[in-house]
Amino acid sequence: DDLFEDIIDVKACNLETKHSKQAFEAAMRIANIKEAEACVFLDDSVKNIEAARTMGWRSILVGRVGRDCGSEIRSEHAENEIDKIHDFPEVLPELFAY
């Protein structure tokens, strides 16, 4: 089964970058979500994870090695850190209890 019902990407957000406030606001409008804490953001960029937390979203860092630097990365803003997207249900199992 798919892990996601839908994915909102940069194209859906009028090409706003993932770390802009406008991108997060557009995503919430598209998903018809009023409460930021109901949103979960998964990304491999520490900068984008920080932006998501600033907006009040739950955030998960995917990957522990930076794609640009090749070094270990960590994020104090991430609620969880996982190695790969397929680990997502392990850190938020309540989202997959159906």
Accessible surface in RSA format (square Angstrom, percent):
REM  Atomic radii and reference values for relative SASA: ProtOr
REM  Chains: A
REM  Algorithm: Lee & Richards
REM  Probe-radius: 1.40
REM  Slices: 20
REM RES _ NUM      All-atoms   Total-Side   Main-Chain    Non-polar    All polar
REM                ABS   REL    ABS   REL    ABS   REL    ABS   REL    ABS   REL
RES ASP A   1   177.26 124.2  97.98  97.5  79.28 187.5  31.48  74.1 145.78 145.4
RES ASP A   2   129.83  90.9 103.24 102.8  26.60  62.9  23.23  54.7 106.61 106.3
RES LEU A   3    54.09  30.1  34.43  24.6  19.66  49.4  35.13  24.7  18.96  51.0
RES PHE A   4    70.06  35.1  52.66  32.6  17.40  45.3  57.38  34.8  12.68  36.3
RES GLU A   5   186.22 106.9 141.52 107.1  44.70 106.4  63.23 122.3 122.99 100.4
RES ASP A   6   114.37  80.1  88.98  88.6  25.39  60.0  29.01  68.3  85.36  85.1
RES ILE A   7   127.11  72.3 103.21  76.9  23.90  57.6 107.12  77.1  19.99  54.2
RES ILE A   8    57.51  32.7  28.78  21.4  28.73  69.2  29.38  21.2  28.13  76.3
RES ASP A   9    70.47  49.4  62.05  61.8   8.41  19.9  32.97  77.6  37.50  37.4
RES VAL A  10    59.57  39.2  54.15  49.0   5.43  13.1  55.64  48.3   3.93  10.7
RES LYS A  11   159.62  77.9 141.67  86.9  17.95  42.7  85.80  77.2  73.82  78.6
RES ALA A  12    47.39  43.6  22.42  34.6  24.96  56.8  35.21  49.6  12.17  32.2
RES CYS A  13     6.65   5.0   6.59   7.4   0.06   0.1   0.39   1.0   6.26   6.8
RES ASN A  14   118.94  82.0  94.91  91.7  24.03  57.9  28.44  68.5  90.50  87.5
RES LEU A  15   129.60  72.2 110.32  78.9  19.28  48.5 110.44  77.6  19.15  51.5
RES GLU A  16    60.36  34.7  56.76  42.9   3.60   8.6   8.12  15.7  52.24  42.6
RES THR A  17    72.65  51.7  68.59  69.5   4.05   9.7  64.95  87.2   7.70  11.6
RES LYS A  18    97.24  47.4  91.37  56.1   5.87  14.0  58.84  53.0  38.40  40.9
RES HIS A  19    78.27  42.8  62.18  43.2  16.08  41.1  41.19  42.5  37.08  43.1
RES SER A  20    21.26  18.0  15.25  20.3   6.01  13.9  21.26  45.3   0.00   0.0
RES LYS A  21   121.75  59.4 113.82  69.8   7.93  18.9  58.51  52.7  63.24  67.4
RES GLN A  22    96.03  53.7  94.35  69.0   1.68   4.0  33.73  71.8  62.30  47.3
RES ALA A  23     8.96   8.2   7.79  12.0   1.17   2.7   8.10  11.4   0.86   2.3
RES PHE A  24     5.56   2.8   4.77   3.0   0.79   2.1   5.56   3.4   0.00   0.0
RES GLU A  25    62.33  35.8  59.05  44.7   3.29   7.8  23.04  44.6  39.29  32.1
RES ALA A  26     5.10   4.7   4.73   7.3   0.37   0.8   5.09   7.2   0.01   0.0
RES ALA A  27    11.06  10.2  10.24  15.8   0.81   1.9  10.55  14.9   0.50   1.3
RES MET A  28    26.53  13.7  25.57  16.9   0.96   2.3  19.18  16.3   7.35   9.7
RES ARG A  29   164.60  69.1 141.41  72.1  23.19  55.2  81.13 110.9  83.47  50.6
RES ILE A  30    90.35  51.4  58.30  43.4  32.05  77.2  66.40  47.8  23.95  65.0
RES ALA A  31    48.78  44.8  23.53  36.3  25.25  57.4  33.25  46.8  15.52  41.1
RES ASN A  32   112.65  77.7  96.80  93.5  15.84  38.1  25.03  60.2  87.62  84.7
RES ILE A  33    59.30  33.7  51.79  38.6   7.51  18.1  53.25  38.3   6.05  16.4
RES LYS A  34   167.08  81.5 139.15  85.4  27.93  66.5 104.93  94.4  62.15  66.2
RES GLU A  35   103.24  59.3 101.78  77.0   1.47   3.5  40.57  78.5  62.67  51.2
RES ALA A  36    20.70  19.0  17.09  26.4   3.61   8.2  17.09  24.1   3.61   9.6
RES GLU A  37   108.66  62.4 100.81  76.3   7.85  18.7  55.66 107.7  53.00  43.3
RES ALA A  38    67.20  61.8  31.99  49.4  35.21  80.1  43.19  60.8  24.01  63.6
RES CYS A  39    14.01  10.6   8.33   9.3   5.68  13.4   7.98  20.2   6.03   6.5
RES VAL A  40    38.80  25.5  14.65  13.3  24.14  58.2  14.65  12.7  24.14  65.5
RES PHE A  41    23.99  12.0  22.21  13.8   1.78   4.6  23.99  14.5   0.00   0.0
RES LEU A  42    36.70  20.4  14.39  10.3  22.30  56.1  14.56  10.2  22.14  59.6
RES ASP A  43    10.74   7.5   3.71   3.7   7.03  16.6   7.39  17.4   3.35   3.3
RES ASP A  44    55.89  39.1  47.77  47.5   8.12  19.2  20.18  47.5  35.70  35.6
RES SER A  45    20.32  17.2  14.92  19.9   5.40  12.4   9.79  20.8  10.53  14.8
RES VAL A  46    53.37  35.1  49.44  44.8   3.93   9.5  49.44  43.0   3.93  10.7
RES LYS A  47   129.17  63.0 121.22  74.4   7.95  18.9  80.14  72.1  49.03  52.2
RES ASN A  48    12.12   8.4  12.12  11.7   0.00   0.0   0.00   0.0  12.12  11.7
RES ILE A  49     0.00   0.0   0.00   0.0   0.00   0.0   0.00   0.0   0.00   0.0
RES GLU A  50    79.57  45.7  79.50  60.1   0.07   0.2   9.82  19.0  69.75  56.9
RES ALA A  51    16.92  15.6   9.90  15.3   7.02  16.0  16.19  22.8   0.73   1.9
RES ALA A  52     0.00   0.0   0.00   0.0   0.00   0.0   0.00   0.0   0.00   0.0
RES ARG A  53    96.82  40.7  85.10  43.4  11.71  27.9   9.52  13.0  87.30  52.9
RES THR A  54   111.62  79.4  76.84  77.9  34.78  82.9  68.95  92.6  42.67  64.5
RES MET A  55    43.21  22.4  28.91  19.1  14.30  34.1  22.84  19.4  20.37  27.0
RES GLY A  56    30.16  37.2   0.00   N/A  30.16  37.2  26.36  72.3   3.80   8.5
RES TRP A  57    19.98   8.0  19.98   9.7   0.00   0.0  19.98  10.7   0.00   0.0
RES ARG A  58    60.27  25.3  60.27  30.7   0.00   0.0  17.62  24.1  42.65  25.8
RES SER A  59     0.00   0.0   0.00   0.0   0.00   0.0   0.00   0.0   0.00   0.0
RES ILE A  60     0.12   0.1   0.12   0.1   0.00   0.0   0.12   0.1   0.00   0.0
RES LEU A  61     0.00   0.0   0.00   0.0   0.00   0.0   0.00   0.0   0.00   0.0
RES VAL A  62    24.91  16.4  23.88  21.6   1.03   2.5  23.88  20.7   1.03   2.8
RES GLY A  63    17.08  21.1   0.00   N/A  17.08  21.1  17.08  46.9   0.00   0.0
RES ARG A  64    87.80  36.9  83.32  42.5   4.48  10.7  29.44  40.2  58.36  35.4
RES VAL A  65    97.41  64.1  81.12  73.4  16.29  39.3  81.12  70.5  16.29  44.2
RES GLY A  66     8.24  10.2   0.00   N/A   8.24  10.2   6.50  17.8   1.74   3.9
RES ARG A  67   166.16  69.8 123.31  62.9  42.85 102.0  68.64  93.8  97.52  59.1
RES ASP A  68   134.72  94.4  95.97  95.5  38.75  91.6  39.40  92.7  95.33  95.1
RES CYS A  69    84.01  63.5  48.41  54.0  35.60  83.7  44.16 111.9  39.85  43.0
RES GLY A  70    55.16  68.0   0.00   N/A  55.16  68.0  28.62  78.5  26.53  59.4
RES SER A  71    63.87  54.0  56.76  75.7   7.11  16.4  32.48  69.2  31.38  44.0
RES GLU A  72   122.38  70.3  94.77  71.7  27.61  65.7  34.44  66.6  87.94  71.8
RES ILE A  73    27.37  15.6  23.67  17.6   3.71   8.9  27.37  19.7   0.00   0.0
RES ARG A  74   155.84  65.4 138.78  70.7  17.06  40.6  51.72  70.7 104.12  63.1
RES SER A  75     8.52   7.2   0.00   0.0   8.52  19.6   2.72   5.8   5.80   8.1
RES GLU A  76   165.33  94.9 118.32  89.5  47.01 111.9  49.19  95.1 116.15  94.8
RES HIS A  77    59.76  32.7  51.96  36.1   7.80  19.9  35.00  36.1  24.76  28.8
RES ALA A  78    18.50  17.0   0.00   0.0  18.50  42.1   0.11   0.1  18.40  48.7
RES GLU A  79    75.92  43.6  43.44  32.9  32.48  77.3  37.57  72.7  38.35  31.3
RES ASN A  80    39.06  26.9  32.73  31.6   6.33  15.2   6.92  16.6  32.14  31.1
RES GLU A  81    26.97  15.5  13.53  10.2  13.44  32.0   9.13  17.7  17.85  14.6
RES ILE A  82     5.10   2.9   4.23   3.2   0.86   2.1   5.10   3.7   0.00   0.0
RES ASP A  83    88.41  61.9  72.28  71.9  16.13  38.2  22.11  52.0  66.30  66.1
RES LYS A  84   113.66  55.4 111.11  68.2   2.55   6.1  80.43  72.4  33.23  35.4
RES ILE A  85    62.74  35.7  61.04  45.5   1.70   4.1  61.04  44.0   1.70   4.6
RES HIS A  86   129.97  71.0 115.21  80.1  14.76  37.8  76.38  78.7  53.59  62.4
RES ASP A  87    20.22  14.2  20.22  20.1   0.00   0.0   4.97  11.7  15.25  15.2
RES PHE A  88     8.14   4.1   8.14   5.0   0.00   0.0   8.14   4.9   0.00   0.0
RES PRO A  89    36.29  26.4  33.09  30.2   3.20  11.6  33.36  27.5   2.93  18.2
RES GLU A  90   132.73  76.2 103.58  78.4  29.15  69.4  46.85  90.6  85.88  70.1
RES VAL A  91    41.68  27.4  22.37  20.2  19.31  46.5  27.91  24.2  13.77  37.3
RES LEU A  92     4.30   2.4   4.30   3.1   0.00   0.0   4.30   3.0   0.00   0.0
RES PRO A  93    78.55  57.3  73.93  67.4   4.63  16.8  75.08  62.0   3.48  21.6
RES GLU A  94   101.11  58.0  76.72  58.0  24.39  58.1  60.88 117.8  40.23  32.8
RES LEU A  95    86.71  48.3  57.72  41.3  28.99  72.9  61.39  43.1  25.32  68.1
RES PHE A  96    41.71  20.9  27.38  17.0  14.32  37.3  27.81  16.9  13.90  39.8
RES ALA A  97    87.00  80.0  48.44  74.7  38.56  87.7  59.88  84.3  27.11  71.8
RES TYR A  98   208.78  97.5 133.13  75.7  75.65 196.9 142.19 106.9  66.59  82.1
END  Absolute sums over single chains surface
CHAIN  1 A     6658.2       5192.3       1465.9       3446.3       3211.9
END  Absolute sums over all chains
TOTAL          6658.2       5192.3       1465.9       3446.3       3211.9
